[in-house]
Amino acid sequence: MKVLIPSPLADYTGHRREVEAEGATLAELLEDLDRRHPGIRFRMIDEQDQIRPHMRVFVNGEQIRDLNLSLAPADDVQIIQSLSAG
Protein backbone atom coordinates (compact mmCIF):
# COMPACT_ATOMS: atom_id res chain seq x y z
CA MET A 1 0.00 0.00 0.00
CA LYS A 2 1.01 3.60 -0.48
CA VAL A 3 2.70 5.36 2.45
CA LEU A 4 3.35 9.11 2.42
CA ILE A 5 6.56 10.07 4.20
CA PRO A 6 7.27 13.47 5.83
CA SER A 7 10.24 15.48 4.59
CA PRO A 8 12.28 14.97 7.81
CA LEU A 9 12.23 11.18 7.25
CA ALA A 10 12.87 11.27 3.51
CA ASP A 11 16.60 10.60 4.02
CA TYR A 12 15.61 7.03 4.94
CA THR A 13 13.66 6.52 1.70
CA GLY A 14 16.15 7.91 -0.78
CA HIS A 15 14.26 11.23 -0.68
CA ARG A 16 11.06 9.64 -1.94
CA ARG A 17 7.96 11.08 -0.28
CA GLU A 18 5.75 8.18 -1.36
CA VAL A 19 6.79 4.56 -0.85
CA GLU A 20 5.19 1.12 -0.75
CA ALA A 21 4.88 -1.17 2.28
CA GLU A 22 2.74 -4.15 3.26
CA GLY A 23 1.13 -5.39 6.45
CA ALA A 24 -2.13 -6.67 7.88
CA THR A 25 -1.80 -4.21 10.79
CA LEU A 26 -0.19 -0.82 11.24
CA ALA A 27 2.58 -2.47 13.29
CA GLU A 28 3.32 -4.93 10.48
CA LEU A 29 3.29 -2.13 7.92
CA LEU A 30 5.85 -0.14 9.94
CA GLU A 31 8.04 -3.24 10.32
CA ASP A 32 7.91 -3.80 6.55
CA LEU A 33 8.68 -0.12 5.98
CA ASP A 34 11.74 -0.53 8.23
CA ARG A 35 12.88 -3.64 6.31
CA ARG A 36 12.71 -1.64 3.10
CA HIS A 37 14.14 1.56 4.63
CA PRO A 38 16.29 0.62 7.66
CA GLY A 39 16.13 2.96 10.64
CA ILE A 40 12.87 4.70 9.77
CA ARG A 41 10.72 2.83 12.33
CA PHE A 42 12.90 3.94 15.26
CA ARG A 43 12.21 7.57 14.33
CA MET A 44 8.45 6.91 14.58
CA ILE A 45 8.11 4.30 17.37
CA ASP A 46 9.63 4.51 20.84
CA GLU A 47 11.14 1.81 23.07
CA GLN A 48 7.69 1.03 24.56
CA ASP A 49 6.32 0.28 21.07
CA GLN A 50 4.24 3.46 21.03
CA ILE A 51 4.02 6.13 18.34
CA ARG A 52 6.37 8.92 19.37
CA PRO A 53 4.58 12.07 20.62
CA HIS A 54 5.85 14.23 17.73
CA MET A 55 4.65 11.75 15.09
CA ARG A 56 1.15 11.49 13.63
CA VAL A 57 -0.07 8.53 11.58
CA PHE A 58 -3.22 8.85 9.50
CA VAL A 59 -5.02 5.97 7.81
CA ASN A 60 -7.57 7.08 5.23
CA GLY A 61 -7.50 10.57 6.73
CA GLU A 62 -8.11 9.47 10.35
CA GLN A 63 -5.41 9.88 12.99
CA ILE A 64 -4.43 6.50 14.46
CA ARG A 65 -2.49 5.73 17.67
CA ASP A 66 -3.23 1.97 17.79
CA LEU A 67 -0.49 -0.09 16.14
CA ASN A 68 -2.82 -3.11 16.11
CA LEU A 69 -5.23 -1.43 13.70
CA SER A 70 -6.10 -3.76 10.81
CA LEU A 71 -5.24 -2.46 7.37
CA ALA A 72 -6.62 -3.22 3.92
CA PRO A 73 -4.46 -3.20 0.76
CA ALA A 74 -6.29 -0.12 -0.57
CA ASP A 75 -5.73 1.97 2.59
CA ASP A 76 -3.75 5.20 2.37
CA VAL A 77 -1.24 5.77 5.16
CA GLN A 78 0.24 9.19 5.80
CA ILE A 79 2.98 9.89 8.33
CA ILE A 80 3.39 13.44 9.60
CA GLN A 81 6.11 14.75 11.89
CA SER A 82 5.26 17.71 14.11
CA LEU A 83 7.71 20.56 14.20
CA SER A 84 8.76 22.16 17.47
CA ALA A 85 10.89 25.11 18.36
CA GLY A 86 13.27 25.23 21.26
C-alpha positions in Angstrom: 0.0 0.0 0.0 1.0 3.6 -0.5 2.7 5.4 2.5 3.3 9.1 2.4 6.6 10.1 4.2 7.3 13.5 5.8 10.2 15.5 4.6 12.3 15.0 7.8 12.2 11.2 7.3 12.9 11.3 3.5 16.6 10.6 4.0 15.6 7.0 4.9 13.7 6.5 1.7 16.2 7.9 -0.8 14.3 11.2 -0.7 11.1 9.6 -1.9 8.0 11.1 -0.3 5.7 8.2 -1.4 6.8 4.6 -0.8 5.2 1.1 -0.8 4.9 -1.2 2.3 2.7 -4.2 3.3 1.1 -5.4 6.5 -2.1 -6.7 7.9 -1.8 -4.2 10.8 -0.2 -0.8 11.2 2.6 -2.5 13.3 3.3 -4.9 10.5 3.3 -2.1 7.9 5.8 -0.1 9.9 8.0 -3.2 10.3 7.9 -3.8 6.5 8.7 -0.1 6.0 11.7 -0.5 8.2 12.9 -3.6 6.3 12.7 -1.6 3.1 14.1 1.6 4.6 16.3 0.6 7.7 16.1 3.0 10.6 12.9 4.7 9.8 10.7 2.8 12.3 12.9 3.9 15.3 12.2 7.6 14.3 8.5 6.9 14.6 8.1 4.3 17.4 9.6 4.5 20.8 11.1 1.8 23.1 7.7 1.0 24.6 6.3 0.3 21.1 4.2 3.5 21.0 4.0 6.1 18.3 6.4 8.9 19.4 4.6 12.1 20.6 5.8 14.2 17.7 4.6 11.7 15.1 1.1 11.5 13.6 -0.1 8.5 11.6 -3.2 8.8 9.5 -5.0 6.0 7.8 -7.6 7.1 5.2 -7.5 10.6 6.7 -8.1 9.5 10.3 -5.4 9.9 13.0 -4.4 6.5 14.5 -2.5 5.7 17.7 -3.2 2.0 17.8 -0.5 -0.1 16.1 -2.8 -3.1 16.1 -5.2 -1.4 13.7 -6.1 -3.8 10.8 -5.2 -2.5 7.4 -6.6 -3.2 3.9 -4.5 -3.2 0.8 -6.3 -0.1 -0.6 -5.7 2.0 2.6 -3.7 5.2 2.4 -1.2 5.8 5.2 0.2 9.2 5.8 3.0 9.9 8.3 3.4 13.4 9.6 6.1 14.8 11.9 5.3 17.7 14.1 7.7 20.6 14.2 8.8 22.2 17.5 10.9 25.1 18.4 13.3 25.2 21.3 
